[in-house]
Amino acid sequence: MLYFHAKGTTSLALFLFVVGIVLGNIVLLTSGFVLIIFIAFALAVQQPTRVSIKRDPRDPTSSFVGQVIERNALVSVEGGVGPVIVNDPIPEQFELVEGSNYKLFWKGLHSFEVKMAYRIKCTKRGNYQLFAPSYESRHPLNMRDVSRGGREPEGTLTVRPKLMNIRRMRDPRTMSRIPLPIGSVAKGGLPTTDFRELKEYTPDDPYNSINWKATARFCSRGSRRPYVNVFEKEGRKIVWLILDVSIPMSIGTTVRNALDHAVEAADALSYFYLERGCSVGLYACTKQGVLRPPDTGRRQYRVLLKDLIAIQTTTSPQPLAAAAERCGKYSIGTNPMFIIITCLIPASSPSVVRGVKEALKYMRMARGRYSVIVVDVNPYGLLAKREEERLGSEAMKVLTNQESRAIARSGALIVRWDPTKQDFSRVMLRGMKR
């Protein structure tokens, strides 16, 4: 199809030619004739018509936050002459670190193939729709319409939160008020202090489990065997991760905010506890609530990770107390552990306290150890670039000291984490001793 440049030039040529004939002006007549010859030759030249772009099948479809990946495409052009523009779109949250995803090629008389390669940094978690590269083929003299193609859906790139290393916590010589499952989980079932029944002694029973008073009582009735105490067996420790998704969790930059760091903390904790045989469940305080029942194994980790990648903040979140109630009723009688991950501000403190008190209803408090942990993600350091802004972020932390003390008085261990200053594993190790 003719472009408007060709239409305008053709109209001008015909106008000059007709006026030259009418007025008998040889200059106008010659000018119109030359323009007509020029247009005829220009339209005889075809722009590149066959453009194919093939993606490298080895390009990754998943990565971690902060990871740099490479994208490759092979551009083949046949037929015609003219410029070809190729654009390989990338998500706006990503950072281009090397090369270019926008290329301009000149197609001459011969066919050619060229490789397009660049590297991008995945800066934010999520599932991103990928598209095939788009292209534009133009006429060398801009006499025809631009030919466009490409940009078909090509798949999804999954960016997972960076898994933080907290394996150092597993040292059996380490003592902590944080309930780390070094010996608290027995896959075969360790006996608890909850009495279940008496039974006759067998050679497999430990000698110190004999109940001598009950044995004497039954011997007086004619029994010839001692009796032993049988206690309830301990099952897998149940750990609930409750993730706050209210508006304060969006404090930060467009690339990194409090929720992103909270997701990384939840991911690290779920991996840590699942690796040690615990049964881990997740509750995200969205409007309807996202509940994933406790389970074990790597399959459960993949299920939780899929939810964590997709979680976003909401303007109408569920209260933390309602989340603790749903989780507690789901695992009633199992003495679960609750880890609440939130961003503490003065307005949200009462909600956190109510959530802690609700969680404490479903567990037995162990001496010197906590069963409710509140992880406070301080996002204000993410906004600080200058010295006065850093002082302001420290002041915001001080302003919530009273709220953190109120949470501690309610019976929870509060862990205050500034992602810009501390590694999460160091924060969780705080207060430990050998």
Phi, psi and omega per residue, in radians:
M1 nan 2.429 -3.126
L2 -1.213 2.416 3.079
Y3 -1.450 2.881 -3.070
F4 -1.154 -0.449 3.052
H5 -1.070 -0.762 3.133
A6 -1.161 -0.703 3.138
K7 -1.136 -0.758 3.137
G8 -1.153 -0.717 3.138
T9 -1.155 -0.689 3.110
T10 -1.116 -0.750 3.127
S11 -1.088 -0.721 3.133
L12 -1.143 -0.730 -3.141
A13 -1.096 -0.785 3.133
L14 -1.137 -0.664 3.125
F15 -1.107 -0.817 3.131
L16 -1.118 -0.687 -3.112
F17 -1.149 -0.767 -3.127
V18 -1.182 -0.778 -3.141
V19 -1.115 -0.663 3.118
G20 -1.103 -0.665 3.112
I21 -1.196 -0.774 -3.100
V22 -1.121 -0.783 -3.087
L23 -1.542 -0.167 -3.105
G24 1.190 0.490 -3.124
N25 -1.605 1.991 -3.087
I26 -1.190 -0.525 -3.131
V27 -1.177 -0.833 3.125
L28 -1.146 -0.683 -3.134
L29 -1.122 -0.736 3.133
T30 -1.182 -0.741 3.133
S31 -1.056 -0.789 3.121
G32 -1.113 -0.686 -3.134
F33 -1.170 -0.717 3.128
V34 -1.113 -0.728 3.126
L35 -1.108 -0.679 3.130
I36 -1.132 -0.735 3.094
I37 -1.098 -0.726 3.139
F38 -1.086 -0.744 -3.130
I39 -1.142 -0.683 -3.131
A40 -1.099 -0.791 3.117
F41 -1.192 -0.670 -3.129
A42 -1.123 -0.717 -3.125
L43 -1.288 -0.300 3.096
A44 -1.305 -0.357 3.104
V45 -1.464 2.213 3.132
Q46 -1.658 2.468 3.028
Q47 -1.366 2.830 3.124
P48 -0.972 2.219 -3.036
T49 -1.925 -0.494 -3.067
R50 -1.984 1.725 3.138
V51 -2.044 2.147 3.094
S52 -2.214 2.427 -3.116
I53 -2.228 2.133 -3.138
K54 -1.985 2.239 3.110
R55 -1.422 2.507 3.079
D56 -1.213 2.095 -3.102
P57 -1.126 -0.235 3.132
R58 -1.481 -0.052 3.105
D59 -1.072 2.354 -3.068
P60 -1.197 2.611 3.066
T61 -1.949 0.031 3.070
S62 -2.618 2.653 3.140
S63 -2.777 3.132 3.094
F64 -1.894 2.779 3.062
V65 -1.071 2.281 -3.124
G66 1.561 -0.132 -3.125
Q67 -1.418 2.496 3.092
V68 -1.747 2.174 -3.140
I69 -2.095 2.772 -3.126
E70 -1.896 2.434 3.098
R71 -2.076 2.353 -3.084
N72 -2.321 2.553 3.072
A73 -2.628 2.539 3.112
L74 -1.904 2.064 -3.093
V75 -1.772 2.166 3.104
S76 -2.087 2.299 -3.116
V77 -2.272 2.285 3.123
E78 -2.318 2.603 3.057
G79 1.283 2.519 3.045
G80 1.332 3.108 3.140
V81 -2.419 2.421 3.078
G82 2.559 3.089 -3.125
P83 -1.373 2.545 3.069
V84 -2.214 2.211 -3.132
I85 -1.930 2.201 -3.128
V86 -2.079 2.264 3.115
N87 -2.220 2.096 3.095
D88 -1.787 1.787 -3.025
P89 -1.198 2.496 3.051
I90 -2.198 2.689 3.108
P91 -1.002 2.501 -3.054
E92 -1.158 -0.354 3.132
Q93 -1.357 -0.230 -3.056
F94 -1.501 2.817 -3.123
E95 -2.028 2.239 3.094
L96 -1.445 2.030 -3.045
V97 -1.852 -0.375 -3.114
E98 -2.745 2.440 -3.134
G99 1.372 -2.854 -3.125
S100 -2.550 2.452 3.070
N101 -1.649 0.204 3.137
Y102 -2.274 2.073 -3.059
K103 -2.259 2.547 3.052
L104 -2.130 2.145 -3.130
F105 -2.105 2.621 3.022
W106 -1.884 2.121 3.123
K107 -1.634 2.043 3.114
G108 -1.580 -2.548 -3.092
L109 -1.339 -0.367 -3.075
H110 -1.908 2.659 3.079
S111 -1.193 2.683 3.132
F112 -2.600 2.770 3.032
E113 -2.225 2.433 3.131
V114 -2.457 2.463 3.138
K115 -1.628 2.347 3.116
M116 -1.945 2.074 -3.083
A117 -2.412 2.447 3.081
Y118 -2.755 2.922 -3.114
R119 -2.199 2.411 -3.134
I120 -2.230 2.669 3.107
K121 -1.846 2.176 3.137
C122 -1.440 1.858 -2.979
T123 -1.739 -0.189 -3.074
K124 -2.515 2.419 -3.129
R125 -1.196 2.776 3.082
G126 2.487 3.084 3.050
N127 -1.862 2.079 -3.029
Y128 -2.019 2.254 3.086
Q129 -1.284 2.233 3.110
L130 -1.779 2.592 3.139
F131 -2.228 2.660 3.055
A132 -1.172 2.658 3.117
P133 -1.034 2.478 3.054
S134 -1.714 2.693 -3.120
Y135 -2.430 2.752 3.038
E136 -2.278 2.250 3.080
S137 -1.948 2.142 -3.050
R138 -2.019 2.647 3.052
H139 -1.271 2.418 -3.090
P140 -1.050 -0.481 3.126
L141 -1.911 0.194 3.088
N142 1.034 0.687 -3.102
M143 -1.732 -0.124 -3.140
R144 -2.269 2.861 3.117
D145 -1.107 2.652 3.104
V146 -1.258 2.317 3.100
S147 -1.655 2.170 -3.083
R148 -2.104 2.711 3.108
G149 -2.948 3.104 3.132
G150 1.512 -2.811 -3.137
R151 1.120 0.595 3.005
E152 -1.434 2.609 3.082
P153 -0.994 2.365 -2.993
E154 -2.165 -0.052 -3.119
G155 2.355 -2.935 -3.087
T156 -2.245 2.404 3.031
L157 -1.836 2.067 -3.138
T158 -1.717 2.112 3.102
V159 -1.860 1.967 -3.098
R160 -1.609 2.632 3.065
P161 -1.098 2.560 -3.129
K162 -1.178 2.186 -3.103
L163 -1.356 2.017 -3.138
M164 -1.437 2.479 -3.082
N165 -1.508 1.949 3.060
I166 -2.154 0.519 -3.119
R167 -1.223 -0.354 -3.128
R168 -1.113 -0.269 -3.133
M169 -1.197 -0.271 -2.955
R170 -1.489 0.057 3.121
D171 -1.042 2.069 -3.076
P172 -1.169 -0.252 3.104
R173 -1.477 -0.060 -3.101
T174 -1.566 2.282 3.080
M175 -1.949 2.433 -3.089
S176 -2.612 2.665 3.015
R177 -1.355 -0.267 3.063
I178 -1.364 2.262 -3.093
P179 -1.281 1.453 3.078
L180 -1.540 2.301 -2.983
P181 -1.392 1.048 3.117
I182 -1.262 -0.818 3.111
G183 -2.307 0.203 -3.066
S184 -1.498 -0.122 -3.117
V185 -2.065 2.266 3.077
A186 -2.209 2.058 -3.110
K187 -1.156 -0.541 3.100
G188 -1.529 -0.245 3.098
G189 1.727 1.854 3.039
L190 -1.574 2.576 3.135
P191 -1.226 2.455 3.060
T192 -1.760 -3.004 3.102
T193 -1.570 0.069 3.134
D194 -1.475 1.978 -3.113
F195 -1.240 2.415 3.125
R196 -1.994 -0.917 -3.082
E197 -2.897 3.017 2.972
L198 -1.843 2.553 3.059
K199 -2.539 2.820 3.137
E200 -1.195 2.569 -3.095
Y201 -1.176 2.396 3.024
T202 -2.177 2.793 -3.095
P203 -1.043 -0.347 -3.133
D204 -1.441 -0.253 -3.082
D205 -1.353 2.476 3.080
P206 -1.176 2.546 -3.083
Y207 -1.121 -0.629 -3.080
N208 -1.334 -0.004 3.076
S209 -1.595 0.010 3.133
I210 -1.206 2.298 3.066
N211 -1.667 1.749 -3.002
W212 -1.210 -0.594 3.126
K213 -1.154 -0.774 3.123
A214 -1.181 -0.604 3.112
T215 -1.109 -0.766 3.120
A216 -1.105 -0.685 -3.130
R217 -1.154 -0.762 -3.137
F218 -1.279 -0.518 3.091
C219 -1.149 -0.574 3.103
S220 -1.185 -0.278 3.127
R221 -1.749 0.086 3.066
G222 1.882 -0.037 3.130
S223 -1.317 2.506 -3.112
R224 -1.933 0.048 -3.130
R225 -2.032 2.551 3.056
P226 -1.257 2.847 3.127
Y227 -2.033 2.524 -3.121
V228 -2.098 2.717 3.079
N229 -1.438 2.408 3.067
V230 -2.014 2.157 -3.128
F231 -1.898 2.764 3.093
E232 -1.089 2.464 3.113
K233 -1.486 2.522 3.096
E234 -1.478 2.273 3.098
G235 -1.627 -2.792 3.135
R236 -1.272 2.404 3.106
K237 -1.163 2.297 3.127
I238 -1.705 2.192 3.135
V239 -2.089 2.164 3.088
W240 -1.817 2.225 3.012
L241 -1.792 1.994 -3.139
I242 -1.865 2.051 -3.036
L243 -1.900 2.079 3.083
D244 -1.348 2.317 3.141
V245 -2.193 0.500 3.136
S246 -1.286 3.060 -3.056
I247 -1.034 -0.671 3.090
P248 -0.990 -0.397 3.128
M249 -1.259 -0.162 3.112
S250 -1.610 0.028 3.122
I251 -1.142 2.277 -3.120
G252 2.525 -2.691 3.133
T253 -1.754 3.084 3.112
T254 -1.202 -0.345 -3.125
V255 -1.653 -0.765 -3.073
R256 -2.323 2.178 3.062
N257 -2.314 -3.077 -3.080
A258 -1.089 -0.649 -3.123
L259 -1.142 -0.646 3.117
D260 -1.079 -0.747 3.117
H261 -1.235 -0.620 3.087
A262 -1.115 -0.671 3.094
V263 -1.125 -0.712 3.101
E264 -1.100 -0.702 3.103
A265 -1.131 -0.763 3.122
A266 -1.119 -0.671 3.108
D267 -1.117 -0.777 -3.139
A268 -1.131 -0.733 -3.126
L269 -1.192 -0.713 3.127
S270 -1.101 -0.736 3.117
Y271 -1.126 -0.746 -3.106
F272 -1.080 -0.848 -3.092
Y273 -1.276 -0.633 3.110
L274 -1.164 -0.618 3.110
E275 -1.131 -0.378 -3.119
R276 -1.806 0.346 3.010
G277 1.457 0.119 3.128
C278 -1.330 2.818 3.047
S279 -1.786 2.010 -2.990
V280 -1.967 2.321 3.057
G281 -2.146 2.822 -3.090
L282 -2.296 2.435 3.011
Y283 -2.367 2.083 3.054
A284 -1.784 2.228 -3.003
C285 -1.434 0.970 3.039
T286 -1.346 -3.090 -3.090
K287 -1.046 -0.779 3.114
Q288 -1.625 -0.312 -3.112
G289 1.484 2.219 3.085
V290 -1.886 1.919 -3.096
L291 -1.996 2.222 3.020
R292 -2.067 1.970 -3.070
P293 -1.032 2.648 3.138
P294 -1.094 2.447 3.082
D295 -2.749 3.065 -3.075
T296 -2.141 2.962 3.005
G297 1.581 3.046 -3.097
R298 -1.235 -0.510 3.106
R299 -1.105 -0.703 3.093
Q300 -1.111 -0.657 3.106
Y301 -1.087 -0.720 3.119
R302 -1.143 -0.651 3.113
V303 -1.125 -0.816 -3.139
L304 -1.149 -0.686 -3.137
L305 -1.106 -0.685 3.109
K306 -1.065 -0.711 3.102
D307 -1.207 -0.717 -3.107
L308 -1.131 -0.620 3.134
I309 -1.128 -0.627 -3.024
A310 -1.569 -0.161 -3.035
I311 -1.210 2.364 3.075
Q312 -2.308 2.859 3.120
T313 -1.262 2.766 -3.127
T314 -2.448 2.657 -3.137
T315 -1.463 -0.216 -3.129
S316 -2.290 1.241 -3.112
P317 -1.381 2.837 3.015
Q318 -1.371 2.549 3.074
P319 -1.117 2.628 3.128
L320 -1.126 -0.546 3.113
A321 -1.131 -0.687 3.103
A322 -1.162 -0.636 3.102
A323 -1.151 -0.778 3.125
A324 -1.118 -0.613 3.127
E325 -1.162 -0.769 3.134
R326 -1.127 -0.748 3.136
C327 -1.177 -0.721 -3.120
G328 -1.137 -0.744 3.128
K329 -1.185 -0.496 3.115
Y330 -1.218 -0.529 -3.080
S331 -2.135 0.645 -3.086
I332 -1.129 2.416 3.131
G333 1.492 0.040 -3.083
T334 -1.878 -0.028 -3.124
N335 0.953 1.078 -3.077
P336 -1.328 2.970 3.023
M337 -1.987 2.438 -3.112
F338 -2.010 2.323 3.013
I339 -2.145 1.946 -3.115
I340 -1.754 2.125 -3.125
I341 -1.928 2.053 -3.025
T342 -2.578 3.087 3.008
C343 -2.018 1.931 -2.996
L344 -1.433 2.121 2.992
I345 -2.292 2.815 -3.108
P346 -0.954 -0.633 -3.096
A347 -1.240 -0.488 -3.079
S348 -1.621 -0.132 -3.083
S349 -1.020 -0.820 3.125
P350 -1.022 -0.643 3.123
S351 -1.138 -0.693 3.125
V352 -1.158 -0.741 3.138
V353 -1.074 -0.761 3.115
R354 -1.117 -0.647 3.100
G355 -1.130 -0.694 3.109
V356 -1.128 -0.803 -3.130
K357 -1.102 -0.634 3.109
E358 -1.189 -0.698 -3.141
A359 -1.153 -0.615 -3.110
L360 -1.161 -0.286 3.133
K361 -1.220 -0.339 -2.996
Y362 -1.906 0.332 -3.091
M363 -2.554 2.856 3.049
R364 -1.824 2.231 -3.105
M365 -1.345 2.203 3.079
A366 -1.618 2.462 -3.082
R367 -1.101 2.273 3.080
G368 1.304 0.028 -3.122
R369 -2.318 2.632 -3.119
Y370 -1.846 2.557 3.054
S371 -1.957 -0.039 3.047
V372 -2.221 2.143 3.111
I373 -2.078 2.315 3.061
V374 -1.959 2.006 3.104
V375 -1.675 1.979 -3.133
D376 -1.695 1.939 3.128
V377 -1.573 2.025 3.138
N378 -1.603 1.895 -3.037
P379 -1.629 -0.070 -2.995
Y380 -1.197 -0.458 3.080
G381 -1.134 -0.395 3.115
L382 -1.185 -0.422 -3.116
L383 -1.609 -0.206 -3.035
A384 -1.489 2.134 3.076
K385 -2.056 -0.591 3.124
R386 -1.815 2.968 -3.064
E387 -1.111 -0.747 -3.138
E388 -1.156 -0.550 3.085
E389 -1.225 -0.632 3.079
R390 -1.153 -0.662 3.068
L391 -1.128 -0.651 3.088
G392 -1.125 -0.677 3.110
S393 -1.150 -0.634 3.075
E394 -1.167 -0.642 3.113
A395 -1.129 -0.669 3.104
M396 -1.115 -0.587 3.095
K397 -1.183 -0.685 3.133
V398 -1.168 -0.623 -3.107
L399 -1.113 -0.369 -3.132
T400 -1.774 0.201 3.112
N401 -1.099 -0.685 3.139
Q402 -1.126 -0.687 3.116
E403 -1.157 -0.671 3.134
S404 -1.170 -0.633 3.074
R405 -1.149 -0.627 3.095
A406 -1.125 -0.668 3.103
I407 -1.180 -0.700 3.116
A408 -1.117 -0.676 3.118
R409 -1.172 -0.446 3.139
S410 -1.293 -0.165 3.055
G411 1.957 0.247 -3.120
A412 -1.976 2.740 2.998
L413 -1.635 2.133 3.141
I414 -1.775 2.264 3.122
V415 -1.996 1.979 -3.095
R416 -1.695 2.165 -2.997
W417 -2.212 2.127 2.989
D418 -1.825 1.823 -3.048
P419 -1.071 -0.404 -3.116
T420 -1.383 -0.235 -3.062
K421 -2.064 -0.527 -2.969
Q422 -2.254 2.533 2.970
D423 -1.386 2.511 -3.054
F424 -1.083 -0.619 3.138
S425 -1.134 -0.645 3.102
R426 -1.165 -0.645 3.120
V427 -1.133 -0.746 -3.130
M428 -1.238 -0.416 3.106
L429 -1.443 -0.181 -3.101
R430 -1.090 2.378 3.122
G431 1.573 0.001 3.117
M432 -1.457 2.745 3.078
K433 -2.593 2.841 -3.124
R434 -1.850 nan nan
